[in-house]
Amino acid sequence: MPEAYDAIAPFYEQNWGSQFFSNAKGLFSKLMFRRLGSKPRVLDLCCGTGEFAAWLGQKGIAATGLDSSSRMVGRARINAPGAEFVRADMSAFTLPQRFDAVTCFYNSINHALTAPSLQGVLQSVNGSLNPSGWFLFDGIDEQGYLESWHADEVVRNSDQVCSIRYRYDRDQRLAICNITITGSGPERQYELRQRPYCRTELSEALVAAGFTVELVHPIHDSYPLQGRYAILARTKGNTDVSRPQITAPPGVRSISANRT
């Protein structure tokens, strides 16, 4: 996967970064800002080209971005020179500092294709948070992929063309992006995969990783219009996240998309 994102990094910033940033900024402003204390530290997983980290810095928040793509991280360091950036896999990372909140936006959680990978993400996040720290992320369920993952897209920069075909495989429950880059140099092809997760699956996984689920927030103001949601979770304190807890999922409080 890092190789595919390295390849699309020159296209990402001008074609998708601003859209993703707008969504991330809106969710953070609505669901997280008021919960943070003074001089908070925030870790942004799958930070892309750093637009969100730059905005956090403008708000007086100490931001660290993490991404598996070296080219994405390189662009992020230019866009957000006041932030720190780390190249690492979101399913297996350890950082020397702790954070008051972790974010992971625009269905990046759906890149965890297996249950062990998802648990690796959640345990890594838990291990990076201060006691009672917050985790805010969004995701897409199967309805969202069925609605949106059947299109073709072509974007260009000065000397290359990036063609993307989106499709959803019902049998494998996989959303697949087939990417072809042409122009300067030989043609290159890549494949990115995402797996849908329903709210219940993620709530149970969060509990097993030592979180409590504070709220689930449906998202209807960005694409796809159905099947997207944000989840806000909180660490339980000094929970042993290496051993899953056998407890029933907590009651999940849902709020409307237009509630502040």
C-alpha positions in Angstrom: 0.0 0.0 0.0 2.8 2.6 0.7 4.0 2.2 -2.9 0.6 3.1 -4.3 0.3 6.2 -2.2 3.9 7.2 -3.1 2.8 7.0 -6.7 -0.4 9.1 -6.3 1.2 11.7 -4.0 1.9 14.2 -6.8 -1.9 14.1 -7.6 -3.2 13.8 -4.1 -2.7 17.4 -2.9 -4.3 19.2 -5.8 -7.2 16.8 -6.4 -8.2 15.2 -3.1 -6.3 16.8 -0.2 -8.5 19.9 0.0 -11.7 17.9 0.0 -10.5 15.5 2.7 -9.2 18.4 4.8 -12.5 20.2 4.7 -14.3 17.1 6.0 -11.7 16.5 8.7 -11.8 20.1 9.9 -15.6 20.0 10.1 -15.7 16.8 12.2 -12.9 17.9 14.5 -14.5 21.3 15.1 -17.9 19.7 15.8 -16.9 16.7 17.9 -13.4 17.3 19.4 -12.4 20.9 20.0 -14.4 21.6 23.1 -13.2 18.3 24.7 -9.5 19.3 24.7 -7.7 21.2 27.4 -5.0 23.9 27.0 -2.0 23.2 24.8 -3.2 19.8 23.6 -1.1 17.3 21.5 -2.9 15.6 18.6 -1.7 12.7 16.5 -3.2 12.5 13.0 -3.0 9.0 11.5 -2.8 8.6 7.7 -2.0 12.3 7.6 -1.6 12.5 3.8 0.0 15.7 2.6 -0.4 17.5 6.0 -3.3 20.0 5.4 -5.1 19.0 8.6 -1.9 19.0 10.6 -1.1 22.6 9.4 -4.6 23.7 10.4 -4.2 22.2 13.9 -1.0 24.2 14.3 -2.8 27.4 13.3 -5.2 26.6 16.1 -2.4 26.4 18.7 -2.4 22.6 18.8 0.9 20.6 18.8 0.3 18.3 15.8 2.1 15.1 14.8 1.3 13.3 11.5 1.8 9.7 10.7 1.7 8.1 7.3 3.1 5.0 5.7 4.0 6.8 2.4 7.4 8.5 2.4 6.3 10.9 -0.4 3.1 11.9 1.4 5.2 12.6 4.5 7.7 14.6 2.4 4.9 16.8 1.1 3.4 17.1 4.6 6.6 18.5 6.0 6.5 21.3 3.4 2.8 22.1 4.0 3.1 22.0 7.8 6.6 23.0 8.8 5.6 23.5 12.4 4.3 19.9 12.9 6.2 16.7 13.4 5.8 13.8 11.0 6.6 10.1 11.2 6.6 7.4 8.6 5.0 4.3 10.0 2.3 1.7 9.6 -0.9 2.6 11.4 -1.4 -1.0 12.5 2.0 -1.3 14.3 3.5 1.9 15.6 5.1 3.1 18.9 5.9 6.7 19.5 8.0 8.2 22.4 5.4 10.8 23.3 1.7 10.5 24.4 -1.2 12.5 23.0 -4.4 14.0 24.2 -6.2 12.9 21.0 -5.7 10.8 17.9 -7.6 11.4 14.7 -7.9 9.2 11.6 -10.1 10.7 8.8 -11.7 9.9 5.5 -12.2 6.2 5.9 -8.5 5.5 6.5 -9.6 2.9 9.1 -11.1 0.9 6.3 -7.6 0.2 5.1 -7.3 -2.3 7.9 -8.3 -5.4 5.9 -8.4 -8.1 8.7 -9.4 -8.3 12.3 -5.8 -8.6 13.5 -4.9 -5.5 11.5 -7.8 -3.5 12.9 -6.9 -4.6 16.4 -3.3 -3.5 15.7 -4.5 0.0 14.7 -6.6 0.3 17.8 -4.0 -1.0 20.2 -1.3 1.2 18.7 -3.7 4.2 19.1 -4.5 3.3 22.7 -0.8 3.0 23.5 -0.1 6.5 22.1 -2.8 8.2 24.2 -2.7 9.8 27.6 -5.1 8.3 30.2 -8.7 9.2 29.2 -7.4 10.3 25.8 -9.7 10.7 22.8 -9.8 8.8 19.4 -11.9 10.4 16.6 -12.2 8.6 13.3 -14.6 8.1 10.4 -15.4 5.1 8.3 -17.7 3.6 5.7 -20.0 0.6 6.0 -21.1 -1.7 3.1 -24.0 0.5 2.2 -21.6 3.4 1.5 -19.4 1.3 -0.8 -22.3 -0.1 -2.6 -23.5 3.4 -3.3 -20.3 5.0 -4.3 -17.6 2.5 -5.4 -18.6 2.1 -9.0 -16.9 4.9 -11.0 -14.0 5.9 -13.1 -11.8 9.0 -12.4 -9.0 10.6 -14.3 -6.7 13.3 -12.9 -3.7 15.0 -14.4 -0.6 17.0 -13.4 2.0 18.6 -15.6 3.4 15.4 -17.1 1.4 12.4 -15.9 -2.1 11.0 -16.0 -3.6 9.0 -13.1 -6.6 6.8 -14.0 -8.6 5.2 -11.2 -11.3 2.6 -11.5 -13.4 2.0 -8.3 -15.4 -1.2 -7.8 -16.9 -3.1 -4.9 -16.6 -6.9 -4.7 -19.6 -8.2 -2.7 -18.3 -11.7 -2.4 -15.0 -10.7 -0.8 -16.5 -7.6 0.9 -13.7 -5.5 -0.6 -13.7 -2.0 -2.1 -10.9 -1.9 -4.8 -9.2 0.9 -6.5 -7.3 0.0 -9.7 -4.8 2.8 -10.4 -2.9 3.3 -13.7 -0.3 6.1 -14.1 0.9 7.0 -17.5 3.0 9.8 -19.0 6.7 10.3 -18.2 8.3 7.0 -17.7 6.8 3.5 -18.1 3.1 2.8 -17.3 2.6 1.8 -13.6 -0.3 0.0 -12.1 -1.3 -0.3 -8.4 -4.2 -1.6 -6.4 -5.7 -0.3 -3.2 -8.2 -2.2 -1.0 -10.6 -1.2 1.7 -12.9 -3.2 3.8 -16.3 -2.0 5.0 -17.0 -1.9 8.8 -20.4 -1.5 10.4 -20.7 0.5 13.6 -21.2 -2.6 15.7 -18.0 -4.2 14.4 -16.0 -1.2 15.3 -17.6 -0.6 18.6 -16.8 -4.2 19.7 -13.2 -3.9 18.4 -12.8 -0.6 20.3 -14.0 -2.2 23.6 -11.6 -5.1 23.1 -8.8 -2.6 22.6 -9.5 -0.8 25.9 -11.8 2.0 24.7 -15.3 3.2 25.6 -17.5 4.4 22.7 -18.7 7.9 23.5 -20.8 8.5 20.4 -21.5 7.6 16.8 -22.2 10.5 14.4 -23.8 9.9 11.0 -22.3 11.9 8.2 -24.6 13.1 5.5 -22.8 16.2 4.2 -20.0 14.5 2.2 -19.7 11.7 -0.3 -21.1 9.0 0.0 -24.3 10.5 1.4 -25.2 7.2 3.1 -23.0 4.8 5.0 -20.4 7.2 6.4 -20.1 7.9 10.1 -17.7 9.2 12.7 -17.0 7.5 16.0 -15.6 9.2 19.1 -14.0 6.8 21.6 -12.0 7.3 24.8 -9.4 5.3 26.6 -10.3 3.7 29.9 -7.1 4.6 31.6 -4.4 2.0 32.4 -6.2 -0.8 30.5 -4.1 -3.8 29.5 -4.8 -3.7 25.8 -2.8 -6.8 25.0 -5.7 -9.0 26.3 -9.1 -8.5 24.8 -11.8 -7.8 27.4 -14.9 -10.1 27.3 -17.6 -7.5 27.8 -20.7 -6.5 26.0 -20.4 -3.5 23.7 -21.5 -0.3 25.5 -24.7 1.4 24.5 -23.8 3.7 21.6 -25.3 7.1 21.7 -26.2 8.5 18.2 -26.6 12.2 17.4 -28.0 13.8 14.3 -25.7 15.0 11.5 -26.7 18.7 12.1 -26.4 18.8 15.8 -23.5 20.8 17.3 
